[in-house]
Structures are given as structure tokens and as C-alpha cells.
Amino acid sequence: MTAKSASTKSRKAKAATKPAAKKSAPAKKAPAVSAKPAATAKSSAAVVKKSPALAPQRFSWRKLSAAKWSDAWLERLAFLGPQRAMVIEFPGSRSVRVEAHGINRKEADGLLKMFGGKVTEAKWLTAKNPPMRPPIRVRGRLLVVSTEKELREHSKDAGKQAVVLVPAGMAFGTGEHDTTATCLRFLADVASELSDQKWDLLDLGTGSGILGIAARKLGARKVEAGDFDPHAVRTAKENVRANDVDGMKVKRFDVREWEPDRTWDVVASNLFSGLLVEVAPKIVRSVSPGGVLIFSGILRDQEAEVISAFKRAGIVVERVVRKGKWVSGRGRRKA
């Protein structure tokens, strides 16, 4: 099974490859990418802390389609960004499954009107009665909690353990998914190794901002984080404020159009497999010589392709972790 993420990159789609819509409607344009960095959260009393806002409702949309329309679907769903839309291909099959996740009611209704398919409510992602979960413990150095009350209580007696608040009802990046959990463990290990050094982190595909926030609390000097999805960027900024973290910038950009203007000691890249392969060379260029790359979001049947792409670009892969259908890895850029 192969998952492709929706691209914002302009491509010339052939008329014959466009999937038929139920009703004639103009294709939506991808939203403009803003490169303006967000203001850094301050720990000053003058800053008003705002709790992360969960969506009233979130939905998922799915539709089966002929495999020959795969590229056309990526073009049509580009406005949702690479984090929320994907096309899943099945080896030997003439069909693909097109999916969109974490969408709101307006987006869900629009997809149904244009393309048909099926919409289901992701009740576990909503602000109404969000699921509670026990704190997530990572390597004895990090604790991820889901309420402000837990944050206050655990922060008082955490000792050397950093405490991060990410509400359990968030649509992504709560620390429970296999990819995020493995990245957090890798990050805790790296922080221990760099405990006597100054280090900065770049977080690509930040989602909820959990990795960047954890990095700051584990000792990173500065963090820069980015995501294409505007909802993810807003959520990450809210989580930065809720955790009273400074030294972390969150901005919106398309990793395909982005070019690194410096290098970082640690780079975390939690993206879809196809996107990792496509931008592997520029991701590696963003890692300082001898620096660490944490990569995740990889389906098992795409492991070899992604790892080969990073090796060709100059990464020495040190460890690979497989959990369920997902694969995560850690490597180092050749000095």
C-alpha cells in the first residue's frame, strides 16, 4: 500500500485525467503560502495565555476511484495541504482510495458536493467530550499531559522531567500515534546526548507543535517549526502559548517550495513517505554536518524507498523503529 500526499505545487493536469464530479464546480485553488514568521511566545506576565482550542466538529472523507486518476486527485485536493489529504494506492489494484482527514463541516460538504464519496464524523477529535488519557511518559525525561490542571500539578514536582501540554482531543500530534511517540523517544535520546552543548531544532510538519515544544523543554536553545496546513499552524501557536514557551517560532510554508537558509543541529521531519522522498536532498541540507535527522510518517512498504533517498542525500541511518504499519528512523549527516 502506498500513500501519496496532496501537493500544492503547480502542475499542468491533463484534461483526460480529471475525475468526474457529481456537479460542475470550479476546482478550489491552493491557499496562498505565507512566509511571515509568527511572533515568539514570551514568558512575560504581559502575555495572555490562551488554551488550545479544539474544533467543534471534525470529519473524514473517503472515496474509491480508478487508479489512473491518482495524480488528478492530488491536484484537486491540493487546497487541503499535504497533511490532510492523501491518495492510497494498493499494489496490483486498479483502484485507489482518496482520503481527507481533520476537515471541518464546510470542507466536508464541499467535497461531497463536488465528488461524492462518504463523510464520517471523527468524534474523538472534537472539543465536545474529548477523550481523556493518562500522561504519556517518555524515557523518564518527558511527560505529555492533556489538561492544564495536569500541567500545573506535574510541573510542581516534575524534577528533571519536562512536562508538555497537548490536549488529547487534538486532531493530530498528541503523542499517542506511533510516529509521534517514536519521534519523542528519539528526541529525548538526542537531548540527553547534547545535554552539555547548545543546540537548535527545525521541526518540519510540526502539526500540534509537540516536538518543538518538547525540544525547548528538553534543552534546545531555539526552535523553528513549520507546516503547510493553516489549522496546524494556528494549533501549534496556541500550544506554544499554553506551554509558556519562548524561543520557538511557528510559521506556515510548503516544504516543496521552502529552501533552508541555515543548518540546524537537529531536524525532525514527520511527513508522508512520498513527500520525504521528494524533498530528502533539501531536508539533509538543513542538517548541520554531524547533526541528527529524525524522520517519520513512513508506511512499511515505503521504508526502503525513503531510507535510500536519505542515504543518497548524505545521511547515515543509525536506527529504524517499526511500530504497526509505521516506520520511523534516526540518522546523522556525514561530517
KACORWO-V90217 format. One record per helix or strand. SS is the DSSP state (H for helix, E for strand). FROM is the first residue (numbers start at 1). TO is the last residue. If there is no record, write none. Layout:
BEGIN
ss=SS from=FROM to=TO
ss=SS from=FROM to=TO
END
This chain:
BEGIN
ss=E from=2 to=5
ss=H from=15 to=17
ss=E from=59 to=66
ss=H from=67 to=76
ss=H from=78 to=80
ss=E from=85 to=89
ss=E from=95 to=103
ss=H from=105 to=115
ss=E from=118 to=121
ss=H from=123 to=125
ss=E from=136 to=138
ss=E from=142 to=145
ss=H from=148 to=156
ss=E from=162 to=165
ss=H from=178 to=193
ss=E from=200 to=204
ss=H from=210 to=217
ss=E from=222 to=227
ss=H from=230 to=242
ss=E from=248 to=252
ss=E from=264 to=270
ss=H from=273 to=285
ss=E from=287 to=299
ss=H from=300 to=313
ss=E from=315 to=323
ss=E from=326 to=333
END
